[in-house]
Amino acid sequence: MVDQPITFWKKMAAFLSIVITTNLLPEDLLRIYSKAHQIISFRVHGSVVALALGKQVMNVLNDSRSNILETVGVFSISQAHYHTLGSPVFSTVPNISEIKEKEQQRFFEYWKQIMKNLAI
């Protein structure tokens, strides 16, 4: 049986120092993320921001969009698995700057090819 969320959070209390359960302004959230060591995110965009800041992330799968994180080696866990975890499993991307640079270069090459094809 899946634990109720409150029971789960009691289990996780040893690992967590802050839980954000309300909407915040983007700049406030960035400030909190920048000070955090580990982030549990239920939204892919929250995980992307955390990874870009070099933080350890646990991304909880809400839908298939979260699978995009696999391109940088971060695998999402299902909500059912999340609620039954004995201890959290976090991912980090140590070479995020290299990946970003490589993907930007790939994008620009692709863009140049599109522009070249349009000129024909």
Phi and psi restraints in degrees (range 20) as a CNS / XPLOR table:
assign (resid 1 and name C) (resid 2 and name N)
       (resid 2 and name CA) (resid 2 and name C) 1.0 -77.4 20.0 2
assign (resid 2 and name N) (resid 2 and name CA)
       (resid 2 and name C) (resid 3 and name N) 1.0 131.4 20.0 2
assign (resid 2 and name C) (resid 3 and name N)
       (resid 3 and name CA) (resid 3 and name C) 1.0 -62.0 20.0 2
assign (resid 3 and name N) (resid 3 and name CA)
       (resid 3 and name C) (resid 4 and name N) 1.0 148.9 20.0 2
assign (resid 3 and name C) (resid 4 and name N)
       (resid 4 and name CA) (resid 4 and name C) 1.0 -68.3 20.0 2
assign (resid 4 and name N) (resid 4 and name CA)
       (resid 4 and name C) (resid 5 and name N) 1.0 147.4 20.0 2
assign (resid 4 and name C) (resid 5 and name N)
       (resid 5 and name CA) (resid 5 and name C) 1.0 -50.8 20.0 2
assign (resid 5 and name N) (resid 5 and name CA)
       (resid 5 and name C) (resid 6 and name N) 1.0 -39.9 20.0 2
assign (resid 5 and name C) (resid 6 and name N)
       (resid 6 and name CA) (resid 6 and name C) 1.0 -65.1 20.0 2
assign (resid 6 and name N) (resid 6 and name CA)
       (resid 6 and name C) (resid 7 and name N) 1.0 -38.4 20.0 2
assign (resid 6 and name C) (resid 7 and name N)
       (resid 7 and name CA) (resid 7 and name C) 1.0 -64.7 20.0 2
assign (resid 7 and name N) (resid 7 and name CA)
       (resid 7 and name C) (resid 8 and name N) 1.0 -42.2 20.0 2
assign (resid 7 and name C) (resid 8 and name N)
       (resid 8 and name CA) (resid 8 and name C) 1.0 -58.9 20.0 2
assign (resid 8 and name N) (resid 8 and name CA)
       (resid 8 and name C) (resid 9 and name N) 1.0 -46.5 20.0 2
assign (resid 8 and name C) (resid 9 and name N)
       (resid 9 and name CA) (resid 9 and name C) 1.0 -65.0 20.0 2
assign (resid 9 and name N) (resid 9 and name CA)
       (resid 9 and name C) (resid 10 and name N) 1.0 -32.5 20.0 2
assign (resid 9 and name C) (resid 10 and name N)
       (resid 10 and name CA) (resid 10 and name C) 1.0 -63.5 20.0 2
assign (resid 10 and name N) (resid 10 and name CA)
       (resid 10 and name C) (resid 11 and name N) 1.0 -40.1 20.0 2
assign (resid 10 and name C) (resid 11 and name N)
       (resid 11 and name CA) (resid 11 and name C) 1.0 -64.0 20.0 2
assign (resid 11 and name N) (resid 11 and name CA)
       (resid 11 and name C) (resid 12 and name N) 1.0 -36.3 20.0 2
assign (resid 11 and name C) (resid 12 and name N)
       (resid 12 and name CA) (resid 12 and name C) 1.0 -83.0 20.0 2
assign (resid 12 and name N) (resid 12 and name CA)
       (resid 12 and name C) (resid 13 and name N) 1.0 -6.5 20.0 2
assign (resid 12 and name C) (resid 13 and name N)
       (resid 13 and name CA) (resid 13 and name C) 1.0 -54.0 20.0 2
assign (resid 13 and name N) (resid 13 and name CA)
       (resid 13 and name C) (resid 14 and name N) 1.0 -33.7 20.0 2
assign (resid 13 and name C) (resid 14 and name N)
       (resid 14 and name CA) (resid 14 and name C) 1.0 -66.5 20.0 2
assign (resid 14 and name N) (resid 14 and name CA)
       (resid 14 and name C) (resid 15 and name N) 1.0 -23.4 20.0 2
assign (resid 14 and name C) (resid 15 and name N)
       (resid 15 and name CA) (resid 15 and name C) 1.0 -98.9 20.0 2
assign (resid 15 and name N) (resid 15 and name CA)
       (resid 15 and name C) (resid 16 and name N) 1.0 -16.1 20.0 2
assign (resid 15 and name C) (resid 16 and name N)
       (resid 16 and name CA) (resid 16 and name C) 1.0 -112.1 20.0 2
assign (resid 16 and name N) (resid 16 and name CA)
       (resid 16 and name C) (resid 17 and name N) 1.0 139.6 20.0 2
assign (resid 16 and name C) (resid 17 and name N)
       (resid 17 and name CA) (resid 17 and name C) 1.0 -110.9 20.0 2
assign (resid 17 and name N) (resid 17 and name CA)
       (resid 17 and name C) (resid 18 and name N) 1.0 -19.0 20.0 2
assign (resid 17 and name C) (resid 18 and name N)
       (resid 18 and name CA) (resid 18 and name C) 1.0 -152.5 20.0 2
assign (resid 18 and name N) (resid 18 and name CA)
       (resid 18 and name C) (resid 19 and name N) 1.0 140.8 20.0 2
assign (resid 18 and name C) (resid 19 and name N)
       (resid 19 and name CA) (resid 19 and name C) 1.0 -124.6 20.0 2
assign (resid 19 and name N) (resid 19 and name CA)
       (resid 19 and name C) (resid 20 and name N) 1.0 124.6 20.0 2
assign (resid 19 and name C) (resid 20 and name N)
       (resid 20 and name CA) (resid 20 and name C) 1.0 -98.6 20.0 2
assign (resid 20 and name N) (resid 20 and name CA)
       (resid 20 and name C) (resid 21 and name N) 1.0 116.7 20.0 2
assign (resid 20 and name C) (resid 21 and name N)
       (resid 21 and name CA) (resid 21 and name C) 1.0 -122.0 20.0 2
assign (resid 21 and name N) (resid 21 and name CA)
       (resid 21 and name C) (resid 22 and name N) 1.0 11.5 20.0 2
assign (resid 21 and name C) (resid 22 and name N)
       (resid 22 and name CA) (resid 22 and name C) 1.0 -129.7 20.0 2
assign (resid 22 and name N) (resid 22 and name CA)
       (resid 22 and name C) (resid 23 and name N) 1.0 162.9 20.0 2
assign (resid 22 and name C) (resid 23 and name N)
       (resid 23 and name CA) (resid 23 and name C) 1.0 -75.0 20.0 2
assign (resid 23 and name N) (resid 23 and name CA)
       (resid 23 and name C) (resid 24 and name N) 1.0 135.9 20.0 2
assign (resid 23 and name C) (resid 24 and name N)
       (resid 24 and name CA) (resid 24 and name C) 1.0 -125.4 20.0 2
assign (resid 24 and name N) (resid 24 and name CA)
       (resid 24 and name C) (resid 25 and name N) 1.0 161.4 20.0 2
assign (resid 24 and name C) (resid 25 and name N)
       (resid 25 and name CA) (resid 25 and name C) 1.0 -67.7 20.0 2
assign (resid 25 and name N) (resid 25 and name CA)
       (resid 25 and name C) (resid 26 and name N) 1.0 147.1 20.0 2
assign (resid 25 and name C) (resid 26 and name N)
       (resid 26 and name CA) (resid 26 and name C) 1.0 -53.3 20.0 2
assign (resid 26 and name N) (resid 26 and name CA)
       (resid 26 and name C) (resid 27 and name N) 1.0 -41.2 20.0 2
assign (resid 26 and name C) (resid 27 and name N)
       (resid 27 and name CA) (resid 27 and name C) 1.0 -67.3 20.0 2
assign (resid 27 and name N) (resid 27 and name CA)
       (resid 27 and name C) (resid 28 and name N) 1.0 -33.0 20.0 2
assign (resid 27 and name C) (resid 28 and name N)
       (resid 28 and name CA) (resid 28 and name C) 1.0 -68.6 20.0 2
assign (resid 28 and name N) (resid 28 and name CA)
       (resid 28 and name C) (resid 29 and name N) 1.0 -42.0 20.0 2
assign (resid 28 and name C) (resid 29 and name N)
       (resid 29 and name CA) (resid 29 and name C) 1.0 -64.4 20.0 2
assign (resid 29 and name N) (resid 29 and name CA)
       (resid 29 and name C) (resid 30 and name N) 1.0 -41.2 20.0 2
assign (resid 29 and name C) (resid 30 and name N)
       (resid 30 and name CA) (resid 30 and name C) 1.0 -61.7 20.0 2
assign (resid 30 and name N) (resid 30 and name CA)
       (resid 30 and name C) (resid 31 and name N) 1.0 -39.4 20.0 2
assign (resid 30 and name C) (resid 31 and name N)
       (resid 31 and name CA) (resid 31 and name C) 1.0 -62.5 20.0 2
assign (resid 31 and name N) (resid 31 and name CA)
       (resid 31 and name C) (resid 32 and name N) 1.0 -44.0 20.0 2
assign (resid 31 and name C) (resid 32 and name N)
       (resid 32 and name CA) (resid 32 and name C) 1.0 -65.7 20.0 2
assign (resid 32 and name N) (resid 32 and name CA)
       (resid 32 and name C) (resid 33 and name N) 1.0 -46.6 20.0 2
assign (resid 32 and name C) (resid 33 and name N)
       (resid 33 and name CA) (resid 33 and name C) 1.0 -58.3 20.0 2
assign (resid 33 and name N) (resid 33 and name CA)
       (resid 33 and name C) (resid 34 and name N) 1.0 -41.4 20.0 2
assign (resid 33 and name C) (resid 34 and name N)
       (resid 34 and name CA) (resid 34 and name C) 1.0 -64.5 20.0 2
assign (resid 34 and name N) (resid 34 and name CA)
       (resid 34 and name C) (resid 35 and name N) 1.0 -25.2 20.0 2
assign (resid 34 and name C) (resid 35 and name N)
       (resid 35 and name CA) (resid 35 and name C) 1.0 -93.4 20.0 2
assign (resid 35 and name N) (resid 35 and name CA)
       (resid 35 and name C) (resid 36 and name N) 1.0 -13.8 20.0 2
assign (resid 35 and name C) (resid 36 and name N)
       (resid 36 and name CA) (resid 36 and name C) 1.0 -78.1 20.0 2
assign (resid 36 and name N) (resid 36 and name CA)
       (resid 36 and name C) (resid 37 and name N) 1.0 153.8 20.0 2
assign (resid 36 and name C) (resid 37 and name N)
       (resid 37 and name CA) (resid 37 and name C) 1.0 -96.2 20.0 2
assign (resid 37 and name N) (resid 37 and name CA)
       (resid 37 and name C) (resid 38 and name N) 1.0 -37.2 20.0 2
assign (resid 37 and name C) (resid 38 and name N)
       (resid 38 and name CA) (resid 38 and name C) 1.0 -136.8 20.0 2
assign (resid 38 and name N) (resid 38 and name CA)
       (resid 38 and name C) (resid 39 and name N) 1.0 143.8 20.0 2
assign (resid 38 and name C) (resid 39 and name N)
       (resid 39 and name CA) (resid 39 and name C) 1.0 -132.5 20.0 2
assign (resid 39 and name N) (resid 39 and name CA)
       (resid 39 and name C) (resid 40 and name N) 1.0 130.5 20.0 2
assign (resid 39 and name C) (resid 40 and name N)
       (resid 40 and name CA) (resid 40 and name C) 1.0 -102.7 20.0 2
assign (resid 40 and name N) (resid 40 and name CA)
       (resid 40 and name C) (resid 41 and name N) 1.0 121.2 20.0 2
assign (resid 40 and name C) (resid 41 and name N)
       (resid 41 and name CA) (resid 41 and name C) 1.0 -124.2 20.0 2
assign (resid 41 and name N) (resid 41 and name CA)
       (resid 41 and name C) (resid 42 and name N) 1.0 137.2 20.0 2
assign (resid 41 and name C) (resid 42 and name N)
       (resid 42 and name CA) (resid 42 and name C) 1.0 -99.7 20.0 2
assign (resid 42 and name N) (resid 42 and name CA)
       (resid 42 and name C) (resid 43 and name N) 1.0 4.8 20.0 2
assign (resid 42 and name C) (resid 43 and name N)
       (resid 43 and name CA) (resid 43 and name C) 1.0 -131.9 20.0 2
assign (resid 43 and name N) (resid 43 and name CA)
       (resid 43 and name C) (resid 44 and name N) 1.0 135.6 20.0 2
assign (resid 43 and name C) (resid 44 and name N)
       (resid 44 and name CA) (resid 44 and name C) 1.0 -61.5 20.0 2
assign (resid 44 and name N) (resid 44 and name CA)
       (resid 44 and name C) (resid 45 and name N) 1.0 -37.0 20.0 2
assign (resid 44 and name C) (resid 45 and name N)
       (resid 45 and name CA) (resid 45 and name C) 1.0 -66.6 20.0 2
assign (resid 45 and name N) (resid 45 and name CA)
       (resid 45 and name C) (resid 46 and name N) 1.0 -31.7 20.0 2
assign (resid 45 and name C) (resid 46 and name N)
       (resid 46 and name CA) (resid 46 and name C) 1.0 -67.6 20.0 2
assign (resid 46 and name N) (resid 46 and name CA)
       (resid 46 and name C) (resid 47 and name N) 1.0 -38.6 20.0 2
assign (resid 46 and name C) (resid 47 and name N)
       (resid 47 and name CA) (resid 47 and name C) 1.0 -67.7 20.0 2
assign (resid 47 and name N) (resid 47 and name CA)
       (resid 47 and name C) (resid 48 and name N) 1.0 -39.0 20.0 2
assign (resid 47 and name C) (resid 48 and name N)
       (resid 48 and name CA) (resid 48 and name C) 1.0 -61.8 20.0 2
assign (resid 48 and name N) (resid 48 and name CA)
       (resid 48 and name C) (resid 49 and name N) 1.0 -45.3 20.0 2
assign (resid 48 and name C) (resid 49 and name N)
       (resid 49 and name CA) (resid 49 and name C) 1.0 -61.4 20.0 2
assign (resid 49 and name N) (resid 49 and name CA)
       (resid 49 and name C) (resid 50 and name N) 1.0 -45.7 20.0 2
assign (resid 49 and name C) (resid 50 and name N)
       (resid 50 and name CA) (resid 50 and name C) 1.0 -61.6 20.0 2
assign (resid 50 and name N) (resid 50 and name CA)
       (resid 50 and name C) (resid 51 and name N) 1.0 -43.8 20.0 2
assign (resid 50 and name C) (resid 51 and name N)
       (resid 51 and name CA) (resid 51 and name C) 1.0 -64.6 20.0 2
assign (resid 51 and name N) (resid 51 and name CA)
       (resid 51 and name C) (resid 52 and name N) 1.0 -40.4 20.0 2
assign (resid 51 and name C) (resid 52 and name N)
       (resid 52 and name CA) (resid 52 and name C) 1.0 -62.3 20.0 2
assign (resid 52 and name N) (resid 52 and name CA)
       (resid 52 and name C) (resid 53 and name N) 1.0 -28.6 20.0 2
assign (resid 52 and name C) (resid 53 and name N)
       (resid 53 and name CA) (resid 53 and name C) 1.0 -85.8 20.0 2
assign (resid 53 and name N) (resid 53 and name CA)
       (resid 53 and name C) (resid 54 and name N) 1.0 1.7 20.0 2
assign (resid 53 and name C) (resid 54 and name N)
       (resid 54 and name CA) (resid 54 and name C) 1.0 78.8 20.0 2
assign (resid 54 and name N) (resid 54 and name CA)
       (resid 54 and name C) (resid 55 and name N) 1.0 21.5 20.0 2
assign (resid 54 and name C) (resid 55 and name N)
       (resid 55 and name CA) (resid 55 and name C) 1.0 -90.2 20.0 2
assign (resid 55 and name N) (resid 55 and name CA)
       (resid 55 and name C) (resid 56 and name N) 1.0 158.4 20.0 2
assign (resid 55 and name C) (resid 56 and name N)
       (resid 56 and name CA) (resid 56 and name C) 1.0 -79.5 20.0 2
assign (resid 56 and name N) (resid 56 and name CA)
       (resid 56 and name C) (resid 57 and name N) 1.0 134.6 20.0 2
assign (resid 56 and name C) (resid 57 and name N)
       (resid 57 and name CA) (resid 57 and name C) 1.0 -129.8 20.0 2
assign (resid 57 and name N) (resid 57 and name CA)
       (resid 57 and name C) (resid 58 and name N) 1.0 140.9 20.0 2
assign (resid 57 and name C) (resid 58 and name N)
       (resid 58 and name CA) (resid 58 and name C) 1.0 -116.9 20.0 2
assign (resid 58 and name N) (resid 58 and name CA)
       (resid 58 and name C) (resid 59 and name N) 1.0 111.7 20.0 2
assign (resid 58 and name C) (resid 59 and name N)
       (resid 59 and name CA) (resid 59 and name C) 1.0 -97.5 20.0 2
assign (resid 59 and name N) (resid 59 and name CA)
       (resid 59 and name C) (resid 60 and name N) 1.0 124.5 20.0 2
assign (resid 59 and name C) (resid 60 and name N)
       (resid 60 and name CA) (resid 60 and name C) 1.0 -97.8 20.0 2
assign (resid 60 and name N) (resid 60 and name CA)
       (resid 60 and name C) (resid 61 and name N) 1.0 124.3 20.0 2
assign (resid 60 and name C) (resid 61 and name N)
       (resid 61 and name CA) (resid 61 and name C) 1.0 -68.8 20.0 2
assign (resid 61 and name N) (resid 61 and name CA)
       (resid 61 and name C) (resid 62 and name N) 1.0 121.7 20.0 2
assign (resid 61 and name C) (resid 62 and name N)
       (resid 62 and name CA) (resid 62 and name C) 1.0 -102.5 20.0 2
assign (resid 62 and name N) (resid 62 and name CA)
       (resid 62 and name C) (resid 63 and name N) 1.0 -36.7 20.0 2
assign (resid 62 and name C) (resid 63 and name N)
       (resid 63 and name CA) (resid 63 and name C) 1.0 -158.2 20.0 2
assign (resid 63 and name N) (resid 63 and name CA)
       (resid 63 and name C) (resid 64 and name N) 1.0 -177.7 20.0 2
assign (resid 63 and name C) (resid 64 and name N)
       (resid 64 and name CA) (resid 64 and name C) 1.0 -64.9 20.0 2
assign (resid 64 and name N) (resid 64 and name CA)
       (resid 64 and name C) (resid 65 and name N) 1.0 -16.9 20.0 2
assign (resid 64 and name C) (resid 65 and name N)
       (resid 65 and name CA) (resid 65 and name C) 1.0 -61.6 20.0 2
assign (resid 65 and name N) (resid 65 and name CA)
       (resid 65 and name C) (resid 66 and name N) 1.0 -28.9 20.0 2
assign (resid 65 and name C) (resid 66 and name N)
       (resid 66 and name CA) (resid 66 and name C) 1.0 -64.2 20.0 2
assign (resid 66 and name N) (resid 66 and name CA)
       (resid 66 and name C) (resid 67 and name N) 1.0 -21.0 20.0 2
assign (resid 66 and name C) (resid 67 and name N)
       (resid 67 and name CA) (resid 67 and name C) 1.0 -65.9 20.0 2
assign (resid 67 and name N) (resid 67 and name CA)
       (resid 67 and name C) (resid 68 and name N) 1.0 -15.1 20.0 2
assign (resid 67 and name C) (resid 68 and name N)
       (resid 68 and name CA) (resid 68 and name C) 1.0 -60.3 20.0 2
assign (resid 68 and name N) (resid 68 and name CA)
       (resid 68 and name C) (resid 69 and name N) 1.0 -25.5 20.0 2
assign (resid 68 and name C) (resid 69 and name N)
       (resid 69 and name CA) (resid 69 and name C) 1.0 -66.5 20.0 2
assign (resid 69 and name N) (resid 69 and name CA)
       (resid 69 and name C) (resid 70 and name N) 1.0 -18.6 20.0 2
assign (resid 69 and name C) (resid 70 and name N)
       (resid 70 and name CA) (resid 70 and name C) 1.0 -61.3 20.0 2
assign (resid 70 and name N) (resid 70 and name CA)
       (resid 70 and name C) (resid 71 and name N) 1.0 -24.3 20.0 2
assign (resid 70 and name C) (resid 71 and name N)
       (resid 71 and name CA) (resid 71 and name C) 1.0 -64.7 20.0 2
assign (resid 71 and name N) (resid 71 and name CA)
       (resid 71 and name C) (resid 72 and name N) 1.0 -19.9 20.0 2
assign (resid 71 and name C) (resid 72 and name N)
       (resid 72 and name CA) (resid 72 and name C) 1.0 -114.0 20.0 2
assign (resid 72 and name N) (resid 72 and name CA)
       (resid 72 and name C) (resid 73 and name N) 1.0 14.0 20.0 2
assign (resid 72 and name C) (resid 73 and name N)
       (resid 73 and name CA) (resid 73 and name C) 1.0 86.2 20.0 2
assign (resid 73 and name N) (resid 73 and name CA)
       (resid 73 and name C) (resid 74 and name N) 1.0 17.2 20.0 2
assign (resid 73 and name C) (resid 74 and name N)
       (resid 74 and name CA) (resid 74 and name C) 1.0 -108.7 20.0 2
assign (resid 74 and name N) (resid 74 and name CA)
       (resid 74 and name C) (resid 75 and name N) 1.0 121.1 20.0 2
assign (resid 74 and name C) (resid 75 and name N)
       (resid 75 and name CA) (resid 75 and name C) 1.0 -103.8 20.0 2
assign (resid 75 and name N) (resid 75 and name CA)
       (resid 75 and name C) (resid 76 and name N) 1.0 135.6 20.0 2
assign (resid 75 and name C) (resid 76 and name N)
       (resid 76 and name CA) (resid 76 and name C) 1.0 -86.1 20.0 2
assign (resid 76 and name N) (resid 76 and name CA)
       (resid 76 and name C) (resid 77 and name N) 1.0 152.9 20.0 2
assign (resid 76 and name C) (resid 77 and name N)
       (resid 77 and name CA) (resid 77 and name C) 1.0 -110.4 20.0 2
assign (resid 77 and name N) (resid 77 and name CA)
       (resid 77 and name C) (resid 78 and name N) 1.0 151.0 20.0 2
assign (resid 77 and name C) (resid 78 and name N)
       (resid 78 and name CA) (resid 78 and name C) 1.0 -72.0 20.0 2
assign (resid 78 and name N) (resid 78 and name CA)
       (resid 78 and name C) (resid 79 and name N) 1.0 160.7 20.0 2
assign (resid 78 and name C) (resid 79 and name N)
       (resid 79 and name CA) (resid 79 and name C) 1.0 -63.9 20.0 2
assign (resid 79 and name N) (resid 79 and name CA)
       (resid 79 and name C) (resid 80 and name N) 1.0 -36.8 20.0 2
assign (resid 79 and name C) (resid 80 and name N)
       (resid 80 and name CA) (resid 80 and name C) 1.0 -63.1 20.0 2
assign (resid 80 and name N) (resid 80 and name CA)
       (resid 80 and name C) (resid 81 and name N) 1.0 -43.0 20.0 2
assign (resid 80 and name C) (resid 81 and name N)
       (resid 81 and name CA) (resid 81 and name C) 1.0 -67.6 20.0 2
assign (resid 81 and name N) (resid 81 and name CA)
       (resid 81 and name C) (resid 82 and name N) 1.0 -39.8 20.0 2
assign (resid 81 and name C) (resid 82 and name N)
       (resid 82 and name CA) (resid 82 and name C) 1.0 -57.1 20.0 2
assign (resid 82 and name N) (resid 82 and name CA)
       (resid 82 and name C) (resid 83 and name N) 1.0 -44.1 20.0 2
assign (resid 82 and name C) (resid 83 and name N)
       (resid 83 and name CA) (resid 83 and name C) 1.0 -73.8 20.0 2
assign (resid 83 and name N) (resid 83 and name CA)
       (resid 83 and name C) (resid 84 and name N) 1.0 -11.8 20.0 2
assign (resid 83 and name C) (resid 84 and name N)
       (resid 84 and name CA) (resid 84 and name C) 1.0 -110.7 20.0 2
assign (resid 84 and name N) (resid 84 and name CA)
       (resid 84 and name C) (resid 85 and name N) 1.0 5.8 20.0 2
assign (resid 84 and name C) (resid 85 and name N)
       (resid 85 and name CA) (resid 85 and name C) 1.0 -63.0 20.0 2
assign (resid 85 and name N) (resid 85 and name CA)
       (resid 85 and name C) (resid 86 and name N) 1.0 137.8 20.0 2
assign (resid 85 and name C) (resid 86 and name N)
       (resid 86 and name CA) (resid 86 and name C) 1.0 -82.6 20.0 2
assign (resid 86 and name N) (resid 86 and name CA)
       (resid 86 and name C) (resid 87 and name N) 1.0 -37.3 20.0 2
assign (resid 86 and name C) (resid 87 and name N)
       (resid 87 and name CA) (resid 87 and name C) 1.0 -146.6 20.0 2
assign (resid 87 and name N) (resid 87 and name CA)
       (resid 87 and name C) (resid 88 and name N) 1.0 149.5 20.0 2
assign (resid 87 and name C) (resid 88 and name N)
       (resid 88 and name CA) (resid 88 and name C) 1.0 -72.3 20.0 2
assign (resid 88 and name N) (resid 88 and name CA)
       (resid 88 and name C) (resid 89 and name N) 1.0 149.9 20.0 2
assign (resid 88 and name C) (resid 89 and name N)
       (resid 89 and name CA) (resid 89 and name C) 1.0 -120.7 20.0 2
assign (resid 89 and name N) (resid 89 and name CA)
       (resid 89 and name C) (resid 90 and name N) 1.0 116.7 20.0 2
assign (resid 89 and name C) (resid 90 and name N)
       (resid 90 and name CA) (resid 90 and name C) 1.0 -109.7 20.0 2
assign (resid 90 and name N) (resid 90 and name CA)
       (resid 90 and name C) (resid 91 and name N) 1.0 152.4 20.0 2
assign (resid 90 and name C) (resid 91 and name N)
       (resid 91 and name CA) (resid 91 and name C) 1.0 -119.5 20.0 2
assign (resid 91 and name N) (resid 91 and name CA)
       (resid 91 and name C) (resid 92 and name N) 1.0 154.3 20.0 2
assign (resid 91 and name C) (resid 92 and name N)
       (resid 92 and name CA) (resid 92 and name C) 1.0 -142.6 20.0 2
assign (resid 92 and name N) (resid 92 and name CA)
       (resid 92 and name C) (resid 93 and name N) 1.0 159.3 20.0 2
assign (resid 92 and name C) (resid 93 and name N)
       (resid 93 and name CA) (resid 93 and name C) 1.0 -121.5 20.0 2
assign (resid 93 and name N) (resid 93 and name CA)
       (resid 93 and name C) (resid 94 and name N) 1.0 93.5 20.0 2
assign (resid 93 and name C) (resid 94 and name N)
       (resid 94 and name CA) (resid 94 and name C) 1.0 -64.9 20.0 2
assign (resid 94 and name N) (resid 94 and name CA)
       (resid 94 and name C) (resid 95 and name N) 1.0 -25.9 20.0 2
assign (resid 94 and name C) (resid 95 and name N)
       (resid 95 and name CA) (resid 95 and name C) 1.0 -108.3 20.0 2
assign (resid 95 and name N) (resid 95 and name CA)
       (resid 95 and name C) (resid 96 and name N) 1.0 38.9 20.0 2
assign (resid 95 and name C) (resid 96 and name N)
       (resid 96 and name CA) (resid 96 and name C) 1.0 -59.1 20.0 2
assign (resid 96 and name N) (resid 96 and name CA)
       (resid 96 and name C) (resid 97 and name N) 1.0 -35.1 20.0 2
assign (resid 96 and name C) (resid 97 and name N)
       (resid 97 and name CA) (resid 97 and name C) 1.0 -65.9 20.0 2
assign (resid 97 and name N) (resid 97 and name CA)
       (resid 97 and name C) (resid 98 and name N) 1.0 -40.1 20.0 2
assign (resid 97 and name C) (resid 98 and name N)
       (resid 98 and name CA) (resid 98 and name C) 1.0 -64.2 20.0 2
assign (resid 98 and name N) (resid 98 and name CA)
       (resid 98 and name C) (resid 99 and name N) 1.0 -43.4 20.0 2
assign (resid 98 and name C) (resid 99 and name N)
       (resid 99 and name CA) (resid 99 and name C) 1.0 -63.1 20.0 2
assign (resid 99 and name N) (resid 99 and name CA)
       (resid 99 and name C) (resid 100 and name N) 1.0 -44.4 20.0 2
assign (resid 99 and name C) (resid 100 and name N)
       (resid 100 and name CA) (resid 100 and name C) 1.0 -60.0 20.0 2
assign (resid 100 and name N) (resid 100 and name CA)
       (resid 100 and name C) (resid 101 and name N) 1.0 -46.1 20.0 2
assign (resid 100 and name C) (resid 101 and name N)
       (resid 101 and name CA) (resid 101 and name C) 1.0 -62.9 20.0 2
assign (resid 101 and name N) (resid 101 and name CA)
       (resid 101 and name C) (resid 102 and name N) 1.0 -44.2 20.0 2
assign (resid 101 and name C) (resid 102 and name N)
       (resid 102 and name CA) (resid 102 and name C) 1.0 -62.3 20.0 2
assign (resid 102 and name N) (resid 102 and name CA)
       (resid 102 and name C) (resid 103 and name N) 1.0 -44.4 20.0 2
assign (resid 102 and name C) (resid 103 and name N)
       (resid 103 and name CA) (resid 103 and name C) 1.0 -68.5 20.0 2
assign (resid 103 and name N) (resid 103 and name CA)
       (resid 103 and name C) (resid 104 and name N) 1.0 -36.0 20.0 2
assign (resid 103 and name C) (resid 104 and name N)
       (resid 104 and name CA) (resid 104 and name C) 1.0 -63.7 20.0 2
assign (resid 104 and name N) (resid 104 and name CA)
       (resid 104 and name C) (resid 105 and name N) 1.0 -43.9 20.0 2
assign (resid 104 and name C) (resid 105 and name N)
       (resid 105 and name CA) (resid 105 and name C) 1.0 -62.7 20.0 2
assign (resid 105 and name N) (resid 105 and name CA)
       (resid 105 and name C) (resid 106 and name N) 1.0 -42.9 20.0 2
assign (resid 105 and name C) (resid 106 and name N)
       (resid 106 and name CA) (resid 106 and name C) 1.0 -62.0 20.0 2
assign (resid 106 and name N) (resid 106 and name CA)
       (resid 106 and name C) (resid 107 and name N) 1.0 -41.0 20.0 2
assign (resid 106 and name C) (resid 107 and name N)
       (resid 107 and name CA) (resid 107 and name C) 1.0 -62.3 20.0 2
assign (resid 107 and name N) (resid 107 and name CA)
       (resid 107 and name C) (resid 108 and name N) 1.0 -46.0 20.0 2
assign (resid 107 and name C) (resid 108 and name N)
       (resid 108 and name CA) (resid 108 and name C) 1.0 -65.1 20.0 2
assign (resid 108 and name N) (resid 108 and name CA)
       (resid 108 and name C) (resid 109 and name N) 1.0 -37.9 20.0 2
assign (resid 108 and name C) (resid 109 and name N)
       (resid 109 and name CA) (resid 109 and name C) 1.0 -63.7 20.0 2
assign (resid 109 and name N) (resid 109 and name CA)
       (resid 109 and name C) (resid 110 and name N) 1.0 -43.0 20.0 2
assign (resid 109 and name C) (resid 110 and name N)
       (resid 110 and name CA) (resid 110 and name C) 1.0 -62.5 20.0 2
assign (resid 110 and name N) (resid 110 and name CA)
       (resid 110 and name C) (resid 111 and name N) 1.0 -43.9 20.0 2
assign (resid 110 and name C) (resid 111 and name N)
       (resid 111 and name CA) (resid 111 and name C) 1.0 -62.5 20.0 2
assign (resid 111 and name N) (resid 111 and name CA)
       (resid 111 and name C) (resid 112 and name N) 1.0 -43.5 20.0 2
assign (resid 111 and name C) (resid 112 and name N)
       (resid 112 and name CA) (resid 112 and name C) 1.0 -60.7 20.0 2
assign (resid 112 and name N) (resid 112 and name CA)
       (resid 112 and name C) (resid 113 and name N) 1.0 -39.7 20.0 2
assign (resid 112 and name C) (resid 113 and name N)
       (resid 113 and name CA) (resid 113 and name C) 1.0 -64.5 20.0 2
assign (resid 113 and name N) (resid 113 and name CA)
       (resid 113 and name C) (resid 114 and name N) 1.0 -41.8 20.0 2
assign (resid 113 and name C) (resid 114 and name N)
       (resid 114 and name CA) (resid 114 and name C) 1.0 -61.9 20.0 2
assign (resid 114 and name N) (resid 114 and name CA)
       (resid 114 and name C) (resid 115 and name N) 1.0 -46.2 20.0 2
assign (resid 114 and name C) (resid 115 and name N)
       (resid 115 and name CA) (resid 115 and name C) 1.0 -63.7 20.0 2
assign (resid 115 and name N) (resid 115 and name CA)
       (resid 115 and name C) (resid 116 and name N) 1.0 -39.2 20.0 2
assign (resid 115 and name C) (resid 116 and name N)
       (resid 116 and name CA) (resid 116 and name C) 1.0 -63.3 20.0 2
assign (resid 116 and name N) (resid 116 and name CA)
       (resid 116 and name C) (resid 117 and name N) 1.0 -43.1 20.0 2
assign (resid 116 and name C) (resid 117 and name N)
       (resid 117 and name CA) (resid 117 and name C) 1.0 -66.0 20.0 2
assign (resid 117 and name N) (resid 117 and name CA)
       (resid 117 and name C) (resid 118 and name N) 1.0 -34.4 20.0 2
assign (resid 117 and name C) (resid 118 and name N)
       (resid 118 and name CA) (resid 118 and name C) 1.0 -70.2 20.0 2
assign (resid 118 and name N) (resid 118 and name CA)
       (resid 118 and name C) (resid 119 and name N) 1.0 -27.1 20.0 2
assign (resid 118 and name C) (resid 119 and name N)
       (resid 119 and name CA) (resid 119 and name C) 1.0 -74.3 20.0 2
assign (resid 119 and name N) (resid 119 and name CA)
       (resid 119 and name C) (resid 120 and name N) 1.0 -19.2 20.0 2
